Amino acid sequence: MSHAIAHILNNDCPQCQKGKVFNEKSIFFTFGFPKMNEYCSHCHYKFEKEPGYFFGAMYVNYGLTVAQSIATYGIAQFFFQEKFDLRIIPIIAFVIIALASFNIRLSRLLWIYMFKNYSM
């Protein structure tokens, strides 16, 4: 399990763990929409199995965003006197926007690893 998490965070191919899923070397601190490789450069594993394959990754992305929003609210509430201060909303919005590119990459990698053929 810990090896899979390390491979996901290293942007490794789910089949051979040597090629990269995205053109960028790291999934952290990159901006813009991700550029995915169609096939692994090492083992030629096809990442997008069929058209619309990554629609399910949008649900994973939504779950990540909600979890990050709740965590941000939980941390930010300690800095304000009232239980729910409206000044927390821009802080949550900033965190969502700052992590959007990372969430797209992470959700697609999680989706690929969830539906990888583990019988090989």
Secondary structure, 3 states (H helix, E strand, C coil): CHHHHHHHHCCECCCCCCCECECCCCCCCCCCCCCECCECCCCCCECCCCCCCCHHHHHHHHHHHHHHHHHHHHHHHHHCCCCCCCCHHHHHHHHHHHCHHHHHHHHHHHHHHHCCCCCC
